[in-house]
Amino acid sequence: MAQAAIELKGIDKSFGAVHANRDINLEVAQGTIHGIIGENGAGKSTLMSILYGFYQADAGEIFVNGNKAEIDSPNDAIAAGIGMVHQHFMLVHNFTVLENIILGAEGASLLNTGIARARAELQRLEEEYSLEVDPEAIIEELPVGLQQRVEILKALYRGAEILILDEPTGVLTPAEADHLFRILRRLKEEGKTIVLITHKLREIMAVTDNVSVMRQGTMVATRKTADTTVEELAELMVGRRVLLRVEKGEANPGDFKLSVKNLTVKDSRGVTMVDNVSFDVRAGEIVGVAGVAGNGQSELIEAIAGTRRAEAGTVMLDGKPIDVTGTADPGELRERGLAHVPEDRHHVGLVLPFEENENSILGYHGKESYLNGPFLDIEAIRKDAREKIEKYDIRPADCRLRTANFSGGNQQKIVLAREMEKDPGVLVVGQPTRGVDVGAIEFIHKQLIAMRDQGKAVLLISVELDEIRSLSDRILVMFDGRIVGERGPDATEGELGLLMAGVEAQEAAE
């Protein structure tokens, strides 16, 4: 039995009335990849934040490599050989890769000397762990997969022997996630200890040696990964059996609700991201758009939802035009029955310093039901928020809590509840289950199917191919800004993967 790299004994932590961690005991063996899973709000990130020194436990002890450690700050954690890659990256966007890596650890009285040493060390780390990235690249110009590599390199540069990754694939495509797993295995081979916080069971089964399950702030089980199953882990996480496949009947498509014709959209750099795209969505069906991130899906739904101007083309909602090249705006579209769940909940879907009840009406705050004369009816707003919290199982069940204090998955449920409960005729939804746990995924999928069965039209964008295949009645595949194919829900992952890589489109052009 390998010595424990980390041992937590009796860790307890409360935030006011919220008891986030309850008498937690955990051992992580040296040189292993140890998964920690649980529903959103189960206390996973709080526990790791205590280990990394962001929070201090109310009770309990931490041991690192057999020695008791007093970790009162991230600097203490770094000194103990612990590094952390956060769910939302801690990088300065207009700095280079090298500048981000040495920030706060320049290592010499003369900056040029420190930079030269850092560049040499960075090259060694990149070669040793297959973490190649251009040291002179500006962070904001890098895709998220490479930004994550920078975070890992930053931790390794500071001497981390124990690496904590918090929901590391929440912003990655499946291909990027697979590459991350290869990096983690390489780190393990070199003797590093990895703690992987996730709610994605596929990741646990693919890459971990052991897995611990948290539920409602307690540690309920630890298993050797080879000795457990996805079904057992899901049941341990949620406390009941979980349906891992979507159950749905045949679709009964009706009239055209959303029609897109010859739509062309450019990004902020003037690059064409959506190139002459046309499709329809009918009442009573879910149309999924599959594709590797960056192939125009984001710009497509932003143009349809009125948050980005299109260069050309027409969009019809219930047979009437939307001025997507001019004056269309989200408020007008909401009035006309189009709801939008954005891909980026933090920057587009929520105002994080606002209370939950305030976010639960954003965009709909002019509705008569939320007003008392010219003023907001605060009691009515909070009553409505409590009803959504109960229906969507948003945790903690506190409509007065700042939205920033909810976990990512519960923030996502706040957005979904706000948009779905307004009974839209058309729902445009981007990445509906990004950062959401297995129990909540089951619930969200059921809600989307229920909307379809009520005769609503749903346009679904997701990088999760299993989600697209499970939910969609028709699947459109985007590559390089174009629709390169349409398939039914019985299409294989391999068939869709080829389309997503542009293989079929390239063959047709030859």
KEKOLKE-317850 format. One line per 5 residues: their letters; for each residue x, y, z of C-alpha. Coordinates in nm, 4 decimals. Layout:
a	X/Y/Z ~ ...
This chain:
maqaa	0.0000/0.0000/0.0000 ~ 0.1484/0.3331/-0.1102 ~ 0.1972/0.6003/0.1528 ~ -0.0755/0.8626/0.1633 ~ 0.0208/1.1809/-0.0207
ielkg	-0.2797/1.3490/0.1396 ~ -0.4761/1.2533/0.4478 ~ -0.7714/1.4561/0.5711 ~ -0.9123/1.3769/0.9149 ~ -1.2430/1.5057/1.0503
idksf	-1.2673/1.8074/0.8184 ~ -1.5726/2.0191/0.8983 ~ -1.6760/2.3491/0.7400 ~ -1.9883/2.5669/0.7543 ~ -2.0845/2.8888/0.5792
gavha	-2.3546/3.0332/0.7998 ~ -2.6449/2.7868/0.7919 ~ -2.4876/2.5872/0.5059 ~ -2.2907/2.2881/0.6384 ~ -2.0636/2.2315/0.3370
nrdin	-1.8330/1.9593/0.4811 ~ -1.9314/1.7227/0.7614 ~ -1.6534/1.5263/0.9375 ~ -1.4722/1.4331/0.6144 ~ -1.2014/1.1653/0.6146
levaq	-1.0003/1.1032/0.2975 ~ -0.6762/0.9292/0.1992 ~ -0.5086/0.9781/-0.1386 ~ -0.2198/0.7389/-0.2117 ~ 0.1021/0.8736/-0.3613
gtihg	0.1429/0.8363/-0.7364 ~ -0.2256/0.7734/-0.8062 ~ -0.5118/0.9540/-0.9753 ~ -0.7898/0.9852/-0.7183 ~ -1.1345/1.1005/-0.8269
iigen	-1.3756/1.2910/-0.6027 ~ -1.7299/1.2940/-0.7359 ~ -2.0639/1.4198/-0.6153 ~ -2.3596/1.6286/-0.7157 ~ -2.3307/2.0051/-0.7477
gagks	-2.3263/2.1427/-0.3942 ~ -2.2013/1.8148/-0.2436 ~ -1.8969/1.9923/-0.0970 ~ -1.6210/1.8718/-0.3337 ~ -1.4800/2.2113/-0.4257
tlmsi	-1.5074/2.3358/-0.0669 ~ -1.3015/2.0393/0.0542 ~ -1.0299/2.1003/-0.2048 ~ -1.0344/2.4745/-0.1328 ~ -0.9563/2.3871/0.2314
lygfy	-0.6691/2.1662/0.1169 ~ -0.5373/2.4497/-0.1025 ~ -0.5735/2.7132/0.1695 ~ -0.8544/2.9233/0.0234 ~ -1.0702/2.8300/0.3217
qadag	-0.9785/2.7171/0.6701 ~ -1.1661/2.4239/0.8201 ~ -1.3720/2.4775/1.1337 ~ -1.2355/2.1446/1.2589 ~ -1.0049/1.8662/1.1419
eifvn	-0.6454/1.8019/1.0395 ~ -0.4488/1.7847/0.7136 ~ -0.1466/1.5596/0.6595 ~ 0.0810/1.5839/0.3532 ~ 0.3193/1.2914/0.2932
gnkae	0.2621/1.1803/0.6518 ~ 0.3395/1.5155/0.8111 ~ 0.0790/1.7401/0.9711 ~ 0.0384/2.0560/0.7647 ~ -0.0952/2.3974/0.8657
idspn	-0.2391/2.5330/0.5409 ~ -0.3729/2.8834/0.6009 ~ -0.3215/3.0197/0.2491 ~ -0.2423/2.9047/-0.1071 ~ 0.1207/3.0001/-0.0397
daiaa	0.1275/2.7400/0.2404 ~ -0.0206/2.4821/0.0020 ~ 0.2364/2.5618/-0.2681 ~ 0.5160/2.5347/-0.0098 ~ 0.3791/2.1890/0.0816
gigmv	0.3964/2.0827/-0.2855 ~ 0.0258/2.1216/-0.3672 ~ -0.0911/2.2920/-0.6871 ~ -0.4457/2.3582/-0.8045 ~ -0.5999/2.4060/-1.1499
hqhfm	-0.9282/2.5856/-1.0996 ~ -1.2510/2.5336/-1.2919 ~ -1.2366/2.8974/-1.4034 ~ -0.8759/2.9640/-1.4960 ~ -0.6718/3.2114/-1.2887
lvhnf	-0.4807/3.3699/-1.5777 ~ -0.4117/3.7278/-1.6849 ~ -0.5600/3.7319/-2.0349 ~ -0.3368/4.0007/-2.1882 ~ -0.0139/3.8473/-2.0537
tvlen	0.1927/3.5890/-2.2384 ~ 0.2126/3.2252/-2.1345 ~ 0.5571/3.2789/-1.9834 ~ 0.4510/3.5924/-1.7943 ~ 0.1540/3.4076/-1.6415
iilga	0.3694/3.1141/-1.5354 ~ 0.6286/3.3262/-1.3521 ~ 0.3819/3.5797/-1.2101 ~ 0.4492/3.5976/-0.8368 ~ 0.7454/3.3589/-0.8680
egasl	0.9880/3.5570/-1.0840 ~ 1.2827/3.3986/-0.9067 ~ 1.5506/3.6681/-0.9416 ~ 1.6168/4.0261/-0.8394 ~ 1.6664/4.1128/-1.2068
lntgi	1.3547/4.0335/-1.4096 ~ 1.5462/3.9414/-1.7262 ~ 1.7484/3.6837/-1.5330 ~ 1.4305/3.5352/-1.3847 ~ 1.2639/3.5193/-1.7262
arara	1.5637/3.3409/-1.8810 ~ 1.5638/3.0790/-1.6047 ~ 1.1867/3.0396/-1.6317 ~ 1.2007/2.9903/-2.0085 ~ 1.4529/2.7092/-1.9703
elqrl	1.2505/2.5441/-1.6917 ~ 0.9299/2.5797/-1.8916 ~ 1.0901/2.4074/-2.1905 ~ 1.1987/2.1194/-1.9657 ~ 0.8500/2.0788/-1.8182
eeeys	0.6852/2.0918/-2.1608 ~ 0.9122/1.8176/-2.2935 ~ 0.8898/1.5991/-1.9822 ~ 0.5089/1.6066/-1.9578 ~ 0.4042/1.6605/-2.3233
levdp	0.2560/2.0008/-2.2376 ~ 0.3767/2.1948/-2.5423 ~ 0.2534/2.5540/-2.5666 ~ 0.4109/2.8665/-2.7199 ~ 0.5630/3.0636/-2.4271
eaiie	0.5191/3.3925/-2.6155 ~ 0.1500/3.3398/-2.7006 ~ -0.1021/3.5807/-2.5477 ~ -0.3432/3.3932/-2.3184 ~ -0.6645/3.5411/-2.4627
elpvg	-0.5616/3.4185/-2.8098 ~ -0.5271/3.0568/-2.6962 ~ -0.8106/2.8006/-2.7034 ~ -0.9281/2.6840/-2.3619 ~ -0.7466/2.3505/-2.3904
lqqrv	-0.4108/2.5287/-2.4176 ~ -0.5042/2.7754/-2.1422 ~ -0.5573/2.4766/-1.9165 ~ -0.2101/2.3466/-2.0042 ~ -0.0730/2.6828/-1.8908
eilka	-0.2472/2.6371/-1.5538 ~ -0.0926/2.2909/-1.5164 ~ 0.2516/2.4209/-1.6157 ~ 0.2146/2.7062/-1.3657 ~ 0.1548/2.4555/-1.0851
lyrga	0.4442/2.2318/-1.1944 ~ 0.6759/2.5341/-1.2233 ~ 0.6062/2.6058/-0.8568 ~ 0.7133/2.2527/-0.7653 ~ 0.3764/2.0803/-0.7240
eilil	0.3971/1.7080/-0.6485 ~ 0.0233/1.6929/-0.5731 ~ -0.2071/1.8444/-0.8349 ~ -0.5755/1.9225/-0.7743 ~ -0.7942/1.9691/-1.0835
deptg	-1.1418/2.1134/-1.0250 ~ -1.3897/2.0146/-1.3004 ~ -1.1070/2.0242/-1.5574 ~ -1.3150/1.9217/-1.8591 ~ -1.6093/2.1562/-1.8026
vltpa	-1.4911/2.3826/-2.0861 ~ -1.3181/2.1196/-2.3028 ~ -1.4354/1.9327/-2.6108 ~ -1.4268/1.5496/-2.5929 ~ -1.1033/1.5466/-2.7948
eadhl	-0.9422/1.8028/-2.5636 ~ -1.0589/1.6028/-2.2610 ~ -0.8988/1.2862/-2.3980 ~ -0.5724/1.4749/-2.4489 ~ -0.5903/1.6003/-2.0892
frilr	-0.6293/1.2419/-1.9682 ~ -0.3115/1.1447/-2.1558 ~ -0.1299/1.4307/-1.9795 ~ -0.2601/1.3161/-1.6398 ~ -0.1435/0.9598/-1.7020
rlkee	0.1989/1.0943/-1.7950 ~ 0.2124/1.3002/-1.4753 ~ 0.1196/0.9891/-1.2771 ~ 0.3966/0.7897/-1.4489 ~ 0.6415/1.0580/-1.3340
gktiv	0.5297/1.0079/-0.9727 ~ 0.2855/1.2967/-0.9353 ~ -0.0351/1.2546/-0.7336 ~ -0.3536/1.3804/-0.9004 ~ -0.6838/1.4669/-0.7322
lithk	-0.9585/1.4982/-0.9928 ~ -1.2825/1.6709/-0.8904 ~ -1.5592/1.5953/-1.1369 ~ -1.9182/1.4863/-1.1734 ~ -1.8581/1.3127/-1.5101
lreim	-1.8559/0.9399/-1.4584 ~ -1.6970/0.8747/-1.7974 ~ -1.3880/1.0604/-1.6786 ~ -1.3737/0.8695/-1.3516 ~ -1.3869/0.5327/-1.5260
avtdn	-1.1360/0.6411/-1.7907 ~ -0.8531/0.7836/-1.5852 ~ -0.8710/0.7272/-1.2053 ~ -0.7279/0.4545/-0.9817 ~ -0.9630/0.5225/-0.6885
vsvmr	-1.2776/0.7271/-0.6454 ~ -1.4432/0.8841/-0.3410 ~ -1.8103/0.9848/-0.3467 ~ -1.9532/1.2859/-0.1626 ~ -2.3210/1.3541/-0.0979
qgtmv	-2.4663/1.6528/0.0888 ~ -2.1359/1.7412/0.2512 ~ -2.0423/1.3912/0.3676 ~ -1.8043/1.1270/0.2294 ~ -2.0287/0.8287/0.1605
atrkt	-1.7938/0.5804/-0.0092 ~ -1.4482/0.5154/-0.1551 ~ -1.3989/0.2512/-0.4254 ~ -1.1227/0.1147/-0.6428 ~ -1.2299/0.2309/-0.9876
adttv	-1.1730/-0.1134/-1.1384 ~ -1.4138/-0.2647/-0.8839 ~ -1.7103/-0.0308/-0.9398 ~ -1.9522/0.0643/-1.2177 ~ -2.1040/0.3818/-1.3556
eelae	-2.4427/0.2709/-1.2210 ~ -2.3139/0.2165/-0.8669 ~ -2.1335/0.5520/-0.8616 ~ -2.4387/0.7374/-0.9925 ~ -2.6564/0.5810/-0.7229
lmvgr	-2.4018/0.6666/-0.4512 ~ -2.3855/1.0278/-0.5733 ~ -2.7584/1.0880/-0.5850 ~ -2.8865/0.8459/-0.3219 ~ -3.1225/0.6727/-0.5654
rvllr	-3.1111/0.4920/-0.8969 ~ -3.0409/0.7288/-1.1847 ~ -3.1593/0.6911/-1.5428 ~ -2.8412/0.7252/-1.7492 ~ -3.0180/0.7128/-2.0873
vekge	-3.2863/0.9505/-2.2073 ~ -3.6290/0.7932/-2.2347 ~ -3.8445/0.9542/-2.5014 ~ -4.1180/0.8626/-2.7456 ~ -4.1387/0.9468/-3.1136
anpgd	-4.1488/1.3145/-3.2052 ~ -4.4594/1.4596/-3.3661 ~ -4.3256/1.7594/-3.5601 ~ -4.5757/2.0316/-3.6439 ~ -4.5489/2.3709/-3.8099
fklsv	-4.2234/2.5560/-3.8704 ~ -4.1410/2.7615/-3.5623 ~ -3.7862/2.8727/-3.6497 ~ -3.6508/2.9051/-4.0040 ~ -3.2942/3.0105/-4.0806
knltv	-3.2020/3.0952/-4.4416 ~ -2.8577/3.1766/-4.5814 ~ -2.7311/3.3081/-4.2470 ~ -2.3782/3.4495/-4.2412 ~ -2.2161/3.5710/-3.9177
kdsrg	-1.8699/3.7140/-3.8486 ~ -1.6875/3.7280/-3.5180 ~ -1.5296/4.0348/-3.3566 ~ -1.2173/3.9908/-3.5727 ~ -1.4202/3.9960/-3.8942
vtmvd	-1.3717/3.6234/-3.9574 ~ -1.6728/3.4452/-4.1085 ~ -1.7851/3.1904/-3.8464 ~ -2.1295/3.1023/-3.9893 ~ -2.1231/3.0646/-4.3661
nvsfd	-2.4557/3.0669/-4.5555 ~ -2.6355/2.8318/-4.3143 ~ -3.0001/2.7246/-4.3634 ~ -3.2253/2.4948/-4.1573 ~ -3.5682/2.4749/-3.9932
vrage	-3.6951/2.3706/-3.6510 ~ -4.0561/2.2552/-3.6179 ~ -4.2893/2.2553/-3.3225 ~ -4.2548/1.9324/-3.1246 ~ -3.8969/1.8447/-3.2161
ivgva	-3.5439/1.8883/-3.0867 ~ -3.2850/1.9744/-3.3489 ~ -2.9308/1.9254/-3.2248 ~ -2.6250/2.0986/-3.3662 ~ -2.3091/1.8924/-3.3235
gvagn	-1.9549/2.0042/-3.3891 ~ -1.6157/2.0611/-3.2354 ~ -1.6141/2.3909/-3.0440 ~ -1.5101/2.6852/-3.2591 ~ -1.6851/2.5800/-3.5782
gqsel	-1.9543/2.8473/-3.5647 ~ -2.2120/2.6991/-3.3274 ~ -2.1714/2.9781/-3.0708 ~ -2.2052/3.2558/-3.3278 ~ -2.5067/3.0793/-3.4808
ieaia	-2.7138/3.0775/-3.1621 ~ -2.5992/3.4280/-3.0656 ~ -2.7286/3.5643/-3.3978 ~ -3.0592/3.3786/-3.3623 ~ -3.0987/3.5025/-3.0020
gtrra	-3.0240/3.8645/-3.0962 ~ -2.6977/3.8993/-2.9032 ~ -2.4769/3.9187/-3.2161 ~ -2.5432/4.0943/-3.5466 ~ -2.5497/3.8784/-3.8602
eagtv	-2.3884/3.9915/-4.1843 ~ -2.6579/3.8466/-4.4091 ~ -2.9501/3.6066/-4.4164 ~ -3.2976/3.5827/-4.2705 ~ -3.4459/3.4249/-3.9586
mldgk	-3.8206/3.3666/-3.9260 ~ -3.9937/3.3131/-3.5919 ~ -4.3502/3.1777/-3.6286 ~ -4.3444/3.2905/-3.9901 ~ -4.2469/3.6506/-3.9094
pidvt	-3.8969/3.7909/-3.9702 ~ -3.6361/3.8735/-3.7075 ~ -3.4101/4.1596/-3.8125 ~ -3.0897/3.9688/-3.7343 ~ -2.8743/4.2063/-3.9426
gtadp	-3.0111/4.5164/-3.7725 ~ -3.2356/4.5920/-3.4786 ~ -3.3188/4.2508/-3.3287 ~ -3.2536/4.2320/-2.9553 ~ -3.3088/3.9644/-2.6893
gelre	-3.5887/4.1607/-2.5184 ~ -3.7959/4.1751/-2.8379 ~ -3.7396/3.8051/-2.9017 ~ -3.8439/3.7105/-2.5474 ~ -4.1684/3.9017/-2.6051
rglah	-4.2202/3.6981/-2.9216 ~ -4.1699/3.3657/-2.7408 ~ -3.8024/3.2833/-2.8026 ~ -3.6031/3.1953/-2.4896 ~ -3.2254/3.1625/-2.4869
vpedr	-3.0014/2.9651/-2.2511 ~ -2.6519/3.0975/-2.3338 ~ -2.3426/2.8805/-2.3453 ~ -2.1535/3.1068/-2.1031 ~ -2.3672/3.1452/-1.7916
hhvgl	-2.1128/3.3649/-1.6116 ~ -2.0672/3.6339/-1.8729 ~ -2.4052/3.6257/-2.0467 ~ -2.6587/3.4355/-1.8354 ~ -2.6106/3.5746/-1.4846
vlpfe	-2.4988/3.8749/-1.2817 ~ -2.2989/3.6903/-1.0172 ~ -2.3104/3.9556/-0.7406 ~ -2.6939/3.9604/-0.7613 ~ -2.9089/3.7481/-0.5305
enens	-3.0580/3.4299/-0.6740 ~ -3.4094/3.5796/-0.6871 ~ -3.2806/3.8787/-0.8844 ~ -3.1144/3.6561/-1.1435 ~ -3.4273/3.4405/-1.1636
ilgyh	-3.6181/3.7259/-1.3329 ~ -3.3434/3.8888/-1.5423 ~ -3.4838/3.9836/-1.8805 ~ -3.8376/3.9295/-1.7566 ~ -3.8341/4.1935/-1.4814
gkesy	-4.0794/4.4130/-1.6709 ~ -4.3514/4.1470/-1.6563 ~ -4.6686/4.2562/-1.4786 ~ -4.6495/3.9642/-1.2358 ~ -4.3221/4.1058/-1.0965
lngpf	-4.4429/4.4646/-1.0596 ~ -4.6367/4.6637/-0.8005 ~ -4.7248/4.9734/-0.9946 ~ -4.3993/5.1224/-1.1276 ~ -4.1888/4.9311/-0.8724
ldiea	-4.0656/4.5742/-0.8468 ~ -4.2806/4.3535/-0.6239 ~ -4.0013/4.2010/-0.4147 ~ -4.2253/3.9532/-0.2316 ~ -4.3736/3.8263/-0.5596
irkda	-4.0234/3.7908/-0.7082 ~ -3.8968/3.5938/-0.4084 ~ -4.2058/3.3723/-0.4026 ~ -4.1525/3.2945/-0.7726 ~ -3.7841/3.2243/-0.7084
rekie	-3.8633/2.9825/-0.4229 ~ -4.1020/2.7906/-0.6501 ~ -3.8292/2.7560/-0.9160 ~ -3.5762/2.6513/-0.6519 ~ -3.8063/2.3719/-0.5367
kydir	-3.9011/2.2542/-0.8859 ~ -3.5434/2.2554/-1.0186 ~ -3.3816/2.1365/-0.6926 ~ -3.1468/2.4364/-0.6765 ~ -2.9071/2.4064/-0.3819
padcr	-2.8788/2.5716/-0.1359 ~ -3.2517/2.6510/-0.1293 ~ -3.1926/3.0175/-0.0482 ~ -3.3274/3.2779/-0.2897 ~ -3.1414/3.5562/-0.0974
lrtan	-2.7972/3.4011/-0.1500 ~ -2.5592/3.5765/-0.3898 ~ -2.5495/3.3839/-0.7163 ~ -2.1678/3.3723/-0.7061 ~ -2.1976/3.1455/-0.3994
fsggn	-2.3836/2.8708/-0.5846 ~ -2.1902/2.5896/-0.7529 ~ -2.1606/2.5990/-1.1310 ~ -2.4276/2.3364/-1.1833 ~ -2.6759/2.5150/-0.9597
qqkiv	-2.6024/2.8421/-1.1405 ~ -2.6899/2.6600/-1.4621 ~ -3.0197/2.5465/-1.3129 ~ -3.1028/2.9068/-1.2189 ~ -3.0670/3.0065/-1.5866
larem	-3.2620/2.7051/-1.7134 ~ -3.5449/2.7607/-1.4662 ~ -3.5719/3.1274/-1.5640 ~ -3.5980/3.0543/-1.9374 ~ -3.7963/2.7288/-1.9387
ekdpg	-4.0589/2.8448/-1.6903 ~ -4.1654/3.1312/-1.9180 ~ -4.3347/2.8808/-2.1539 ~ -4.1491/2.9860/-2.4707 ~ -4.2571/2.8615/-2.8120
vlvvg	-3.8920/2.8266/-2.9165 ~ -3.6022/2.7439/-2.6833 ~ -3.2478/2.8016/-2.8076 ~ -3.0186/2.6303/-2.5600 ~ -2.6393/2.6168/-2.5578
qptrg	-2.4529/2.3533/-2.3548 ~ -2.7495/2.2841/-2.1219 ~ -2.5590/2.0493/-1.8912 ~ -2.2121/2.2079/-1.8883 ~ -2.0802/2.1741/-1.5338
vdvga	-2.3924/1.9868/-1.4177 ~ -2.3933/1.6625/-1.2171 ~ -2.5476/1.3329/-1.3206 ~ -2.8699/1.3729/-1.1215 ~ -2.9287/1.7236/-1.2556
iefih	-2.8464/1.6104/-1.6106 ~ -3.1242/1.3533/-1.5844 ~ -3.3660/1.6243/-1.4679 ~ -3.2656/1.8766/-1.7377 ~ -3.2966/1.6167/-2.0122
kqlia	-3.6450/1.5250/-1.8916 ~ -3.7437/1.8939/-1.8946 ~ -3.6214/1.9358/-2.2530 ~ -3.8114/1.6263/-2.3667 ~ -4.1221/1.7526/-2.1844
mrdqg	-4.0960/2.0846/-2.3705 ~ -4.0736/1.8990/-2.7000 ~ -4.3761/1.6865/-2.6108 ~ -4.5702/2.0037/-2.5286 ~ -4.5198/2.1171/-2.8881
kavll	-4.2244/2.3503/-2.8305 ~ -3.9385/2.3825/-3.0793 ~ -3.5931/2.3255/-2.9280 ~ -3.2611/2.4123/-3.0926 ~ -2.9854/2.2406/-2.8953
isvel	-2.6126/2.3174/-2.9172 ~ -2.3807/2.0845/-2.7270 ~ -2.0236/1.9579/-2.7509 ~ -2.1371/1.6445/-2.5626 ~ -2.1999/1.4024/-2.8467
deirs	-2.3886/1.1583/-2.6231 ~ -2.6237/1.4421/-2.5262 ~ -2.6858/1.5370/-2.8894 ~ -2.7560/1.1759/-2.9871 ~ -2.9801/1.1088/-2.6861
lsdri	-3.1981/1.4199/-2.7103 ~ -3.2144/1.5139/-3.0773 ~ -3.4787/1.4099/-3.3278 ~ -3.2579/1.5482/-3.6053 ~ -2.8846/1.6189/-3.5878
lvmfd	-2.7119/1.8918/-3.7905 ~ -2.3324/1.8796/-3.7992 ~ -2.1289/2.2014/-3.8315 ~ -1.7752/2.2169/-3.9623 ~ -1.5884/2.5348/-4.0535
grivg	-1.9039/2.7434/-4.0272 ~ -2.1191/2.5291/-4.2545 ~ -2.3818/2.2599/-4.2078 ~ -2.2007/1.9602/-4.3577 ~ -2.4603/1.6933/-4.2899
ergpd	-2.7919/1.6002/-4.1311 ~ -2.8468/1.2670/-3.9557 ~ -3.1068/1.0938/-3.7420 ~ -3.0618/1.0109/-3.3721 ~ -2.9497/0.6567/-3.4640
atege	-2.6304/0.7913/-3.6273 ~ -2.3195/0.6353/-3.4777 ~ -2.0595/0.8323/-3.2867 ~ -1.8040/0.7395/-3.5530 ~ -2.0259/0.8656/-3.8360
lgllm	-2.0897/1.1966/-3.6608 ~ -1.7240/1.2243/-3.5629 ~ -1.6149/1.2059/-3.9276 ~ -1.8601/1.4804/-4.0193 ~ -1.7401/1.6922/-3.7264
agvea	-1.3841/1.6548/-3.8568 ~ -1.4958/1.7618/-4.2042 ~ -1.3929/1.4315/-4.3598 ~ -1.7102/1.3713/-4.5613 ~ -1.7222/1.7335/-4.6756
qeaae	-1.3603/1.7150/-4.7884 ~ -1.4223/1.3910/-4.9781 ~ -1.7199/1.5447/-5.1552 ~ -1.5036/1.8375/-5.2662 ~ -1.2339/1.6116/-5.4131
